């Protein structure tokens, strides 16, 4: 009897502790909601000002073991334009299970203590009804998030299969699974997941049936916030196959695509080094094998603080642009203004004197590989003490040196152009003959204009630049002579007004010198 009473007492005590803990953590979570929403809105305003949206929550109902609320995405207050129409909202239904042992976790036999688990599902309304039609009336995704007492989160995101048909339109999606981990401040996060397949059937403006399919999309990446409030990290995306067909015939097939981007800090934590590697294993157009490609791009020595200033200035100008009435009614003008904002802020990125390398950009087929390599060392133009008077002086303000080389094997180029001719309807023999003529003509024209040379059955060109001097295929000349080859005069640059530094004596614009003619090699 006593043992039974002791057992009952322990159970009651545990129940009281669990109930009290659940009530406490529910209360604690409620107190954090406002901060979490404010943090999310700050990220939206900083990283996607053009979206014109903000996050809010409503209908919070707290119980002992669970709570319920709705997260609402709506047009941002005062936004002149938004991804959502006025009055339109996207609503997430949030069911919260309180810790220390959330009931939702116990159902999946996860016994680790946690502040809460949250199940999120989309609400069917005017903004989302099309997604619900695709998902047969159900939420198109299901998100289960586990919140630790430290505030870190882990979310399992399940994208539901979609299947929709209406006339000639069809969408079929296999669904996918992703995992998102984030720290309590949103400074560090990672995303990994995959989607097996997808198919989209539609009708284009020519009333033709178009089909797009893809297979095995995978992504993995991580990101963290630096001391200068910019993100660095790694992101890798792979896609096994993408096919585009028209009227039942395959138009294009891309296989083995990989995009691998990385960015990290230097040892002193002041500059960013980035790299981008891209590969495409195979491209086929209407069954013709066009070859494969790859790109290896690196940008180093980006000054961190300058990158932050660039982001602030660019995003500020975009926000000001979006505030102009009617700007989104003319997409061409909007895009032009955005481009202008980008280039006006671009000089800020040169403060760290970055280095850009391409090694290589290439296209390869069964007959060879065309390669392009580039090394560009930039300078900080703000350190210049003399106002530029000539094109060379203007270039030297921002460019320390440049070294580039292009090699095109003639057999490879002929094979590529043969495939292009066959796509245009030429028979194989005619296509090869036409391609050979085109490549030989290109080689002869390049030599005639002193742009390329021929060596070992390759069309080649190399160019170096430093201190106002260009070396083209081994021949050195002033920059004025080089641009003069293309009919561009070395126009004098007017001295800026105000407190700009005067030009140094003797540094006036010079007319381009006549470039000497050279013998032209006869085409084979």
Secondary structure, DSSP 8 states (H G I E B T S, - for coil): -HHHHHHHHHHHHHHHHHHHHHHHHHHHHHHHHHHHHHHHHHHHHHH-GGG-EEEEEEEEEE-SSEEEEEEEEEE-TT-SS-SS-TT-EEEEEEEEEESSS-HHHHHTT--S--SEEEEEEE--STTTHHHHHHTTTS-SEEEEEEE-TTS-EEEEEEE--EEEEETTEEEEE--EEEEEEE-TTSSEEEEEEEEEEEEEEEE-TTS-EEEEEEEEEEEEEEEEE-TTS-EEEEEEEEEEEEEEEETTEEEEEEEEEEEEEEEEE-TTSSEEEEEEEEEEEEEEETTEEEEEEEEEEEEEEEEHHHHHHHHHHHHHHHHHHHTSTTGGG-HHHHHHHHHHHHHHHHGGGGTT--EEEEEEEEEEETTEEEEEEEEEEE--GGG--S---SHHHHHHTTEEEEEEEEEEEHHHHHHHHHHHHHHTT--HHHHHHHHHHHHHHHHHHHHHTTS-EEETTEEEEEEEEETTEEEETTEEEEHHHHHHTTT---------STT-----TT------------------
